[in-house]
Amino acid sequence: MRIPALLTLASLLVVATPAAAQPKPEAVLTTKGYQAAVNVLDRDHDRLVAEIIKLTEIPAPPFKEAARAKAYAEMLREAGLADVEIDEEGNAMGVYRGTGPAGGPMVMIAAHLDTVFPEGTPIKVRREGTRLSAPGIGDDTRGLAVLLSYARAMKESGIKVRQDIVFVGNVGEEGPGDLRGVRYLLTKGKYKDRVKSFFSMDGTDASRIVVGGVGSKRYRITYKGPGGHSYGAFGLVNPMVAMSQTVVDFYKIPVPTKPKATYSASVTGGGTSVNSIPNEVFMEFDMRSENREELAKVEKAFLAIVQKSVEGENAARSTKEGAVSADVKLIGDRPAGETASTQQIVRNAEAIVRAKGLTPKPSFSSTDSNMPMSLGIPAVTIGSGGVGDRSHSLDEWIDVEKSKSLEGASIGLGILLATAGMQ
């Protein structure tokens, strides 16, 4: 049946009008509220630097972030946020109230509290001009301090947004933490059904927009056998051989370059003495990919190799004192995911970065955004501004020279306000 031309035109107008009325994301940058907030960031830059130093010098090794979380919660409270708390997983958070209905959609912005450095690592910030050096100062302590500066600047400037914004210092982003903080927030936390947009602030480069989450599977395989004297028990099965064969065959797994997939045999240990057949050895393995299907293929191939290596050793040598076995333990499971370029959160980020004179750099990485991406929540990871390098090393550093520091921080603020619906 032919549709009348008039009806068709009317229908098009109904569909087109809302899109046409949608303001451009970069319009946020011209508002009095945003400009007033940036002026507050400028005025309070020394406070930002002081808070970076303060937080950095509170150790936050994996699974021991409580002291830093307590301090951060108090700082969120001082910034004027509502409902400040530390949840059961250890995440510290507070809410900037929007004008929308209670219980409505919410934006979450998070920086992680934990660092990679073990308990006992000396942490004292060294300052040389505008350069600050200390373990964890850039990854991700600067991000934590920038979020505080946003909350204060928005409060002082009287900025109104439609959606509530929950500011979070989360636990468990690094290594063995396995995204436990954000995993809890989005699957069990009190706001889990309200978060419709998610930002992770991690790293310094304000032009980098992480739109894809590199997934990973990490295993610790413990190979066990009867053990024995290296001379007297020669001929018995040796778990070291099974482990070695696993590594050799592991590195024969073919993987694509696009979507990229990788693997690594990373940590090993065990044995009794140089003159003993070991009764137990272990190795840790890491597999990653931008694509969950490719990651699953590598994982499946790896597990088959472990089993084949054990069977091969038991067939090659004597099992009269016992056979070789493999204890397979999953120690890390970061889901892969991606936020499409058509999602408003990505469009907002790219538009603000361009409006600030930079070129957006979409990328894939492994960050807290992996979790919301895997759950279908639009998410990106953005930089906190300034420059830095040597992340995860004892000589990690950032530069807090004011112009670059503020330039980057103001970009993130613009992206956040555009996404939360600044009024």
Kinemage of the C-alpha trace (Angstrom):
@kinemage 1
@onewidth
@group {chain A} dominant
@subgroup {mainchain}
@vectorlist {calphas} color= white
{ca met a 1} P 0.000 0.000 0.000
{ca arg a 2} L 1.327 3.420 -0.930
{ca ile a 3} L 1.779 5.876 1.964
{ca pro a 4} L 0.596 9.414 1.230
{ca ala a 5} L 3.450 11.861 0.714
{ca leu a 6} L 2.070 14.236 3.353
{ca leu a 7} L 1.976 11.494 5.963
{ca thr a 8} L 5.494 10.426 5.086
{ca leu a 9} L 6.792 13.976 5.461
{ca ala a 10} L 5.018 14.382 8.802
{ca ser a 11} L 6.475 11.151 10.048
{ca leu a 12} L 9.940 12.262 9.063
{ca leu a 13} L 9.496 15.537 10.888
{ca val a 14} L 8.394 13.750 14.060
{ca val a 15} L 11.474 11.557 13.911
{ca ala a 16} L 13.877 14.313 12.940
{ca thr a 17} L 12.811 17.006 15.381
{ca pro a 18} L 14.250 15.502 18.587
{ca ala a 19} L 17.619 14.860 16.915
{ca ala a 20} L 17.706 18.367 15.510
{ca ala a 21} L 16.973 19.789 18.938
{ca gln a 22} L 19.805 17.835 20.545
{ca pro a 23} L 22.556 20.311 21.484
{ca lys a 24} L 26.080 19.616 20.330
{ca pro a 25} L 28.284 18.205 23.118
{ca glu a 26} L 30.858 20.978 22.733
{ca ala a 27} L 28.187 23.568 23.578
{ca val a 28} L 28.900 22.719 27.225
{ca leu a 29} L 32.280 24.442 26.891
{ca thr a 30} L 30.664 27.821 26.207
{ca thr a 31} L 28.366 27.823 29.225
{ca lys a 32} L 28.963 30.138 32.155
{ca gly a 33} L 28.816 27.201 34.549
{ca tyr a 34} L 31.561 25.245 32.814
{ca gln a 35} L 33.785 28.305 32.481
{ca ala a 36} L 33.258 29.144 36.151
{ca ala a 37} L 34.181 25.578 37.108
{ca val a 38} L 37.367 25.716 35.023
{ca asn a 39} L 38.270 28.957 36.787
{ca val a 40} L 37.915 27.117 40.093
{ca leu a 41} L 40.178 24.340 38.807
{ca asp a 42} L 42.707 26.997 37.850
{ca arg a 43} L 42.527 28.779 41.203
{ca asp a 44} L 42.764 25.535 43.178
{ca his a 45} L 45.483 23.835 41.150
{ca asp a 46} L 47.913 23.901 44.060
{ca arg a 47} L 45.319 22.070 46.142
{ca leu a 48} L 45.029 19.436 43.416
{ca val a 49} L 48.790 18.898 43.548
{ca ala a 50} L 48.750 18.695 47.346
{ca glu a 51} L 45.997 16.068 47.243
{ca ile a 52} L 47.883 14.015 44.662
{ca ile a 53} L 50.838 13.930 47.044
{ca lys a 54} L 48.692 13.193 50.105
{ca leu a 55} L 46.883 10.262 48.479
{ca thr a 56} L 50.019 8.845 46.864
{ca glu a 57} L 51.739 8.596 50.251
{ca ile a 58} L 48.908 6.469 51.666
{ca pro a 59} L 49.919 2.951 50.552
{ca ala a 60} L 47.248 0.999 48.674
{ca pro a 61} L 48.714 -2.388 47.729
{ca pro a 62} L 46.425 -5.004 46.151
{ca phe a 63} L 43.613 -6.004 48.541
{ca lys a 64} L 44.845 -3.514 51.150
{ca glu a 65} L 43.314 -0.236 49.980
{ca ala a 66} L 41.330 0.424 53.181
{ca ala a 67} L 43.477 3.269 54.545
{ca arg a 68} L 43.394 5.153 51.264
{ca ala a 69} L 39.664 4.472 50.855
{ca lys a 70} L 38.973 5.928 54.301
{ca ala a 71} L 40.947 9.075 53.515
{ca tyr a 72} L 39.302 9.398 50.113
{ca ala a 73} L 35.801 9.050 51.532
{ca glu a 74} L 36.519 11.917 53.912
{ca met a 75} L 37.783 14.032 51.011
{ca leu a 76} L 34.626 13.250 49.011
{ca arg a 77} L 32.597 14.399 52.020
{ca glu a 78} L 34.611 17.620 52.266
{ca ala a 79} L 33.972 18.190 48.546
{ca gly a 80} L 30.255 18.435 49.365
{ca leu a 81} L 28.997 15.182 47.891
{ca ala a 82} L 25.950 13.412 49.292
{ca asp a 83} L 25.597 9.832 50.532
{ca val a 84} L 29.336 9.370 51.004
{ca glu a 85} L 30.162 5.799 52.006
{ca ile a 86} L 32.538 2.872 51.685
{ca asp a 87} L 30.686 -0.186 50.406
{ca glu a 88} L 31.217 -3.825 51.375
{ca glu a 89} L 33.891 -4.331 48.707
{ca gly a 90} L 35.860 -1.282 49.881
{ca asn a 91} L 34.889 1.270 47.214
{ca ala a 92} L 34.620 4.877 48.436
{ca met a 93} L 31.913 6.975 46.768
{ca gly a 94} L 29.698 10.030 46.940
{ca val a 95} L 26.889 11.466 44.820
{ca tyr a 96} L 26.496 14.820 43.062
{ca arg a 97} L 22.737 15.296 42.885
{ca gly a 98} L 21.099 15.933 39.535
{ca thr a 99} L 17.757 17.571 38.847
{ca gly a 100} L 16.147 14.413 37.482
{ca pro a 101} L 13.752 12.170 39.409
{ca ala a 102} L 15.103 10.221 42.369
{ca gly a 103} L 16.210 6.777 41.332
{ca gly a 104} L 16.665 7.813 37.709
{ca pro a 105} L 19.609 7.188 35.346
{ca met a 106} L 23.036 7.874 36.802
{ca val a 107} L 26.536 8.559 35.497
{ca met a 108} L 29.418 6.865 37.310
{ca ile a 109} L 32.969 8.196 37.118
{ca ala a 110} L 35.708 6.216 38.844
{ca ala a 111} L 39.450 6.239 39.473
{ca his a 112} L 41.087 3.275 41.165
{ca leu a 113} L 42.553 3.370 44.650
{ca asp a 114} L 44.906 0.406 44.328
{ca thr a 115} L 48.441 0.303 42.977
{ca val a 116} L 50.536 -2.628 41.772
{ca phe a 117} L 53.147 -2.206 44.486
{ca pro a 118} L 53.319 -4.748 47.327
{ca glu a 119} L 53.003 -3.903 50.986
{ca gly a 120} L 56.204 -2.406 52.360
{ca thr a 121} L 57.201 -0.582 49.173
{ca pro a 122} L 58.689 2.785 50.224
{ca ile a 123} L 56.414 5.539 48.937
{ca lys a 124} L 57.519 9.128 49.324
{ca val a 125} L 56.824 11.711 46.650
{ca arg a 126} L 59.941 13.389 45.271
{ca arg a 127} L 59.455 16.799 43.719
{ca glu a 128} L 61.744 18.433 41.177
{ca gly a 129} L 60.110 21.592 39.899
{ca thr a 130} L 56.742 20.506 38.494
{ca arg a 131} L 57.752 16.852 38.223
{ca leu a 132} L 56.482 14.508 40.935
{ca ser a 133} L 57.863 10.981 41.249
{ca ala a 134} L 56.601 8.061 43.335
{ca pro a 135} L 55.156 4.591 42.836
{ca gly a 136} L 51.498 4.883 41.790
{ca ile a 137} L 51.415 8.660 41.457
{ca gly a 138} L 50.070 8.565 37.918
{ca asp a 139} L 48.348 5.194 37.974
{ca asp a 140} L 45.930 6.160 39.277
{ca thr a 141} L 46.369 8.655 42.110
{ca arg a 142} L 46.243 11.739 39.931
{ca gly a 143} L 42.883 10.502 38.648
{ca leu a 144} L 41.529 10.284 42.192
{ca ala a 145} L 42.561 13.858 42.947
{ca val a 146} L 41.130 15.200 39.672
{ca leu a 147} L 37.733 13.701 40.484
{ca leu a 148} L 37.770 15.555 43.812
{ca ser a 149} L 38.590 18.797 42.015
{ca tyr a 150} L 35.632 18.259 39.649
{ca ala a 151} L 33.196 17.766 42.516
{ca arg a 152} L 34.362 20.921 44.302
{ca ala a 153} L 34.372 23.040 41.153
{ca met a 154} L 30.892 21.904 40.182
{ca lys a 155} L 29.565 22.602 43.670
{ca glu a 156} L 31.082 26.066 43.893
{ca ser a 157} L 29.926 26.979 40.390
{ca gly a 158} L 26.379 25.821 41.047
{ca ile a 159} L 26.382 23.525 38.043
{ca lys a 160} L 23.133 21.655 37.410
{ca val a 161} L 22.977 18.359 35.585
{ca arg a 162} L 19.957 16.191 34.839
{ca gln a 163} L 21.494 12.914 35.999
{ca asp a 164} L 23.047 12.110 39.357
{ca ile a 165} L 26.813 11.599 39.147
{ca val a 166} L 28.444 9.116 41.508
{ca phe a 167} L 32.144 9.780 42.078
{ca val a 168} L 34.053 6.622 43.007
{ca gly a 169} L 37.471 5.631 44.272
{ca asn a 170} L 37.331 1.925 43.522
{ca val a 171} L 39.386 -1.018 44.672
{ca gly a 172} L 40.830 -3.910 42.719
{ca glu a 173} L 41.682 -2.597 39.266
{ca glu a 174} L 45.269 -3.767 39.138
{ca gly a 175} L 46.461 -7.319 38.406
{ca pro a 176} L 45.111 -9.784 40.975
{ca gly a 177} L 42.332 -7.369 41.890
{ca asp a 178} L 40.614 -8.566 38.701
{ca leu a 179} L 38.280 -5.523 38.546
{ca arg a 180} L 36.629 -6.606 41.781
{ca gly a 181} L 35.667 -3.069 42.775
{ca val a 182} L 33.788 -2.128 39.621
{ca arg a 183} L 32.519 -5.707 39.270
{ca tyr a 184} L 30.846 -5.299 42.662
{ca leu a 185} L 29.535 -1.816 41.904
{ca leu a 186} L 27.832 -2.889 38.687
{ca thr a 187} L 26.565 -6.335 39.684
{ca lys a 188} L 25.817 -6.029 43.419
{ca gly a 189} L 26.175 -2.372 44.454
{ca lys a 190} L 23.286 -0.093 45.420
{ca tyr a 191} L 23.466 1.812 42.114
{ca lys a 192} L 23.894 -1.201 39.823
{ca asp a 193} L 20.526 -0.752 38.090
{ca arg a 194} L 20.873 3.005 37.699
{ca val a 195} L 24.258 3.386 36.032
{ca lys a 196} L 23.641 4.080 32.349
{ca ser a 197} L 27.000 5.697 31.516
{ca phe a 198} L 30.420 4.911 32.981
{ca phe a 199} L 33.777 6.680 32.948
{ca ser a 200} L 37.066 5.331 34.201
{ca met a 201} L 39.718 7.990 34.674
{ca asp a 202} L 43.045 6.228 34.232
{ca gly a 203} L 46.240 7.585 32.711
{ca thr a 204} L 47.057 11.182 31.835
{ca asp a 205} L 46.625 11.579 28.056
{ca ala a 206} L 43.426 13.587 27.626
{ca ser a 207} L 43.216 12.844 23.891
{ca arg a 208} L 43.141 9.059 24.446
{ca ile a 209} L 39.655 7.583 24.622
{ca val a 210} L 39.526 3.894 25.508
{ca val a 211} L 36.502 2.518 23.666
{ca gly a 212} L 37.453 -1.163 23.776
{ca gly a 213} L 38.268 -3.430 26.686
{ca val a 214} L 41.048 -5.972 26.218
{ca gly a 215} L 39.803 -9.118 27.922
{ca ser a 216} L 42.110 -11.519 29.708
{ca lys a 217} L 42.183 -15.002 31.189
{ca arg a 218} L 44.895 -15.816 33.720
{ca tyr a 219} L 45.686 -19.241 35.083
{ca arg a 220} L 47.973 -20.699 37.708
{ca ile a 221} L 48.735 -24.314 36.881
{ca thr a 222} L 50.317 -26.456 39.607
{ca tyr a 223} L 51.874 -29.658 38.287
{ca lys a 224} L 52.273 -32.417 40.873
{ca gly a 225} L 54.070 -35.759 40.915
{ca pro a 226} L 55.652 -38.290 43.282
{ca gly a 227} L 59.091 -36.636 43.293
{ca gly a 228} L 62.255 -38.475 44.195
{ca his a 229} L 66.047 -38.518 44.047
{ca ser a 230} L 67.402 -37.240 40.762
{ca tyr a 231} L 69.731 -40.247 40.456
{ca gly a 232} L 68.060 -42.998 42.465
{ca ala a 233} L 64.556 -42.347 41.159
{ca phe a 234} L 65.549 -41.543 37.611
{ca gly a 235} L 62.872 -42.691 35.202
{ca leu a 236} L 59.904 -41.589 37.286
{ca val a 237} L 57.490 -39.023 35.847
{ca asn a 238} L 58.549 -35.423 36.365
{ca pro a 239} L 55.968 -32.599 36.649
{ca met a 240} L 58.625 -30.178 35.410
{ca val a 241} L 58.599 -31.935 32.040
{ca ala a 242} L 54.826 -31.649 31.730
{ca met a 243} L 55.036 -27.956 32.591
{ca ser a 244} L 57.835 -27.397 30.083
{ca gln a 245} L 55.874 -29.165 27.342
{ca thr a 246} L 52.901 -26.963 28.126
{ca val a 247} L 55.009 -23.858 27.534
{ca val a 248} L 56.470 -25.198 24.279
{ca asp a 249} L 53.059 -26.089 22.847
{ca phe a 250} L 51.417 -22.958 24.267
{ca tyr a 251} L 53.717 -20.858 22.106
{ca lys a 252} L 52.592 -22.741 18.995
{ca ile a 253} L 48.987 -21.514 19.255
{ca pro a 254} L 48.208 -19.412 16.170
{ca val a 255} L 46.532 -16.085 16.933
{ca pro a 256} L 45.260 -13.270 14.715
{ca thr a 257} L 46.761 -9.802 14.645
{ca lys a 258} L 43.307 -8.299 14.132
{ca pro a 259} L 41.452 -8.640 16.371
{ca lys a 260} L 44.638 -8.820 18.363
{ca ala a 261} L 45.181 -11.800 20.656
{ca thr a 262} L 48.253 -12.539 22.782
{ca tyr a 263} L 49.567 -14.976 25.369
{ca ser a 264} L 52.411 -15.251 27.829
{ca ala a 265} L 53.988 -17.760 30.216
{ca ser a 266} L 54.790 -15.346 32.980
{ca val a 267} L 55.725 -16.609 36.463
{ca thr a 268} L 57.138 -19.933 37.624
{ca gly a 269} L 58.509 -21.672 40.716
{ca gly a 270} L 58.700 -24.860 42.730
{ca gly a 271} L 61.009 -27.810 43.191
{ca thr a 272} L 62.892 -29.047 46.228
{ca ser a 273} L 66.611 -29.070 45.401
{ca val a 274} L 68.920 -29.394 42.442
{ca asn a 275} L 69.315 -33.117 43.108
{ca ser a 276} L 65.614 -33.900 43.405
{ca ile a 277} L 62.855 -34.647 40.924
{ca pro a 278} L 60.310 -32.036 41.959
{ca asn a 279} L 57.047 -33.143 43.443
{ca glu a 280} L 55.425 -29.808 42.669
{ca val a 281} L 56.041 -26.890 40.295
{ca phe a 282} L 53.798 -24.089 39.099
{ca met a 283} L 53.484 -21.549 36.336
{ca glu a 284} L 51.169 -18.617 35.664
{ca phe a 285} L 49.837 -17.915 32.197
{ca asp a 286} L 48.222 -14.823 30.685
{ca met a 287} L 45.974 -14.677 27.605
{ca arg a 288} L 44.433 -11.511 26.154
{ca ser a 289} L 42.344 -10.317 23.249
{ca glu a 290} L 40.225 -7.410 22.104
{ca asn a 291} L 37.631 -9.974 21.033
{ca arg a 292} L 35.903 -12.339 23.443
{ca glu a 293} L 35.550 -15.099 20.834
{ca glu a 294} L 39.260 -15.065 20.020
{ca leu a 295} L 40.094 -15.054 23.725
{ca ala a 296} L 37.858 -18.086 24.216
{ca lys a 297} L 39.659 -19.905 21.389
{ca val a 298} L 43.082 -19.316 22.949
{ca glu a 299} L 41.813 -20.373 26.380
{ca lys a 300} L 40.310 -23.578 24.995
{ca ala a 301} L 43.519 -24.440 23.138
{ca phe a 302} L 45.603 -23.731 26.255
{ca leu a 303} L 43.555 -25.968 28.532
{ca ala a 304} L 43.764 -28.782 25.990
{ca ile a 305} L 47.555 -28.372 25.910
{ca val a 306} L 47.783 -28.637 29.707
{ca gln a 307} L 45.860 -31.895 29.649
{ca lys a 308} L 47.867 -33.289 26.732
{ca ser a 309} L 51.163 -32.388 28.424
{ca val a 310} L 50.199 -34.284 31.559
{ca glu a 311} L 49.044 -37.303 29.585
{ca gly a 312} L 52.235 -37.234 27.524
{ca glu a 313} L 54.507 -37.273 30.566
{ca asn a 314} L 52.548 -40.063 32.229
{ca ala a 315} L 52.912 -42.122 29.034
{ca ala a 316} L 56.628 -41.367 28.625
{ca arg a 317} L 57.916 -42.321 32.105
{ca ser a 318} L 57.122 -44.586 35.017
{ca thr a 319} L 54.076 -43.892 37.181
{ca lys a 320} L 54.799 -46.680 39.653
{ca glu a 321} L 55.110 -44.150 42.483
{ca gly a 322} L 52.262 -42.023 41.219
{ca ala a 323} L 51.239 -40.058 38.155
{ca val a 324} L 51.664 -36.425 37.211
{ca ser a 325} L 48.573 -34.241 37.577
{ca ala a 326} L 47.726 -30.590 36.933
{ca asp a 327} L 45.753 -28.395 39.313
{ca val a 328} L 44.144 -25.741 37.099
{ca lys a 329} L 43.191 -22.503 38.838
{ca leu a 330} L 41.671 -19.445 37.152
{ca ile a 331} L 43.248 -16.396 38.822
{ca gly a 332} L 42.062 -13.633 36.515
{ca asp a 333} L 39.021 -13.106 34.309
{ca arg a 334} L 38.603 -9.697 32.705
{ca pro a 335} L 35.801 -9.626 30.152
{ca ala a 336} L 36.357 -8.085 26.731
{ca gly a 337} L 33.947 -5.475 25.441
{ca glu a 338} L 33.536 -2.422 23.270
{ca thr a 339} L 31.542 0.800 23.238
{ca ala a 340} L 30.398 1.600 19.711
{ca ser a 341} L 31.438 4.896 18.164
{ca thr a 342} L 27.741 5.707 17.712
{ca gln a 343} L 27.124 5.760 21.462
{ca gln a 344} L 26.561 9.241 22.853
{ca ile a 345} L 29.310 8.872 25.461
{ca val a 346} L 31.891 8.331 22.699
{ca arg a 347} L 30.478 11.136 20.579
{ca asn a 348} L 30.638 13.451 23.585
{ca ala a 349} L 34.247 12.530 24.309
{ca glu a 350} L 35.412 12.947 20.736
{ca ala a 351} L 33.570 16.250 20.274
{ca ile a 352} L 35.002 17.777 23.464
{ca val a 353} L 38.547 16.618 22.652
{ca arg a 354} L 38.300 18.162 19.158
{ca ala a 355} L 36.793 21.385 20.493
{ca lys a 356} L 39.803 21.679 22.798
{ca gly a 357} L 42.143 21.510 19.802
{ca leu a 358} L 43.305 17.903 20.152
{ca thr a 359} L 42.802 14.832 17.984
{ca pro a 360} L 40.815 12.015 19.623
{ca lys a 361} L 42.728 8.743 19.838
{ca pro a 362} L 40.308 5.811 20.208
{ca ser a 363} L 42.079 2.787 21.659
{ca phe a 364} L 41.734 -0.615 23.291
{ca ser a 365} L 43.137 -1.288 26.746
{ca ser a 366} L 42.459 -3.221 29.934
{ca thr a 367} L 40.810 -0.864 32.436
{ca asp a 368} L 37.844 -0.711 34.768
{ca ser a 369} L 35.705 0.077 31.709
{ca asn a 370} L 36.001 -3.574 30.661
{ca met a 371} L 33.318 -4.489 33.159
{ca pro a 372} L 30.553 -2.058 32.122
{ca met a 373} L 31.344 -2.694 28.450
{ca ser a 374} L 30.818 -6.413 29.000
{ca leu a 375} L 27.455 -5.650 30.636
{ca gly a 376} L 26.291 -3.452 27.773
{ca ile a 377} L 26.716 -0.182 29.682
{ca pro a 378} L 28.229 2.569 27.479
{ca ala a 379} L 31.676 3.245 28.922
{ca val a 380} L 34.981 4.898 28.076
{ca thr a 381} L 38.248 5.485 29.875
{ca ile a 382} L 39.644 9.011 29.757
{ca gly a 383} L 42.850 10.700 30.899
{ca ser a 384} L 43.212 13.059 33.840
{ca gly a 385} L 45.508 15.538 32.092
{ca gly a 386} L 49.145 16.537 32.278
{ca val a 387} L 51.871 14.104 31.262
{ca gly a 388} L 53.550 11.149 32.906
{ca asp a 389} L 55.465 7.938 32.307
{ca arg a 390} L 57.015 4.827 33.867
{ca ser a 391} L 53.700 3.498 35.154
{ca his a 392} L 54.078 0.378 37.349
{ca ser a 393} L 57.728 1.187 38.080
{ca leu a 394} L 59.376 2.565 41.202
{ca asp a 395} L 60.372 5.711 39.284
{ca glu a 396} L 56.860 6.460 38.011
{ca trp a 397} L 56.327 10.183 37.465
{ca ile a 398} L 53.866 12.867 36.405
{ca asp a 399} L 54.377 16.516 35.511
{ca val a 400} L 51.948 18.976 37.083
{ca glu a 401} L 52.958 22.012 35.040
{ca lys a 402} L 49.798 24.054 35.337
{ca ser a 403} L 48.833 24.766 31.721
{ca lys a 404} L 48.978 21.144 30.525
{ca ser a 405} L 47.541 19.856 33.760
{ca leu a 406} L 44.505 22.133 33.524
{ca glu a 407} L 44.064 21.610 29.797
{ca gly a 408} L 43.664 17.881 30.260
{ca ala a 409} L 41.527 18.134 33.387
{ca ser a 410} L 39.159 20.601 31.722
{ca ile a 411} L 38.583 18.157 28.865
{ca gly a 412} L 37.444 15.412 31.200
{ca leu a 413} L 35.142 17.834 33.008
{ca gly a 414} L 33.519 18.832 29.722
{ca ile a 415} L 32.970 15.214 28.721
{ca leu a 416} L 31.430 14.399 32.115
{ca leu a 417} L 29.046 17.373 32.074
{ca ala a 418} L 27.935 16.736 28.493
{ca thr a 419} L 27.127 13.123 29.366
{ca ala a 420} L 25.302 13.950 32.611
{ca gly a 421} L 23.149 16.516 30.792
{ca met a 422} L 24.352 19.915 31.950
{ca gln a 423} L 21.520 22.424 32.193
